[in-house]
């Protein structure tokens, strides 16, 4: 299982993004190897907002209608509270709430690998997916 972060989602969808080819190649390879992708609804929201701001409302809506073949974990009250606590104890104030929620979800689901380009995941001990 591989956690899918906003940074990868955006890079995959924006053909003008510097990391597009690399991100798309990693996604394709992982899918060909039978890997499953997991994310959570806060990442979907963050991704949709970024897509809307940079690529437009039509593209954001298309993303939300067809999020692909990934498992979506829905953040409930308990996971939300754990993410808030995670953020409180973080050594760095540069980590976003969505990233804190991602770390909680990854630990809860026993996922140690992520597809994304956010250094904070590696800083927290998770492995970046590479070919």
N, C-alpha and C positions, 0 to 999 in steps of 0.2 A: 504494500500500500504506500502511496506517495501523497503527501499533502500538497495541494495546489494553492499557491499564494497569488495575491492580486498582481504582483509584479510580473509573474509568468503569464497570467490571464491576459493582461494588457499587452505584453510583448507579442503574444501569439496572435492577438486580434488586430493589432496595428501594423500593417505591412511597412510603414515608414519608420517604425521604431528600430533603433540601432540593434537591439537584441532579437528582433523578430525571427530571422532565419535560424539562429541558435535555439531559441525557445521552441519554435515549431518543430525543429529536428529532434529535440529532446522529447517532446510530447509524442511525436510519431514513433520514435524508437521505443519509448516506454509502453505505448499501446500495443505495438507489435510484439513486445515481450510479455504481454498479458498482464501488465501492471494495472492496478485499480487506483483511481484518483479520488481523494476525499478533500472536501473543503467545508466551510460552514457559512451560514446565511449572512454573517457580518462581512465576510469576504465578498460574497455576492453583491451586497449593498455597496461596499467600498468600490468594487470593480465597476459596477453599473454607474456610480457617480463619476468615476474617472473617465470611463468610456463616454458618458454623456458630455462631460466638460471638454474632452479633447477631440472626440470623433463625431458627436452629435446624438440627439435624442433617438433617432431611428436605429442607430447601431446599438445603443444601450438597451432599447426595448427588444431588439432581436436577440441580444445576449441573454436577457432575462427570460425570454420565451423558450430558448433552447440552450440551457447551460451545459449541454453535452452529456457524456456518459460518466458523470462523476457522482459519487455519493455525497449528499449534502447533509451535514449534521446541523440540526436546528438548535440554536443556543436557547436553553431554557433558563429559568430563574437561578437554578443551582450553578450551571456553567457560567452564567453572567456574573454571579457573585464571586466565583473562583477567579474569573478573569480580572475583576476589580481588585481582588486581593493580590493577584499576581502583579498587577500594575503598581500596587502600593509597595511591594517588596523588591521591585526591580532596581538593579544597581544603576541603570541608565534612565534618565528622564526622556530620552529620545525614542523610546519604544512606544508605539501607538497602542491604544486600547484594542484595536483589531488584532494586532500582532500578539498581545498578551492573551487574547481569547484563542488565537491559533495555537499558542504554546500549550494552553490547557487542553484543548481538543486533541492535539497530537499526543500528549501524555495519556489522556483518558483512553484513546484508541490505540495506544502502543505503536504509534507511527514515528519512526526516527529519521525519515527522509522527506525532503521537500523539493518541489520544483518551484523555483523562484530566484530572485536576484537580490533579496533583502539580506544583508549581512547579519542582521540581528538574529536570524534563525541559527546560523552557524555559531554565533557568539553564545547562544543558549544551549549549544551541544548537539544540535540537529545536523544531519548530513545533507548537503546539497546534491540533488540528483544530477549526475553527469554521465555522458556516454563513455 
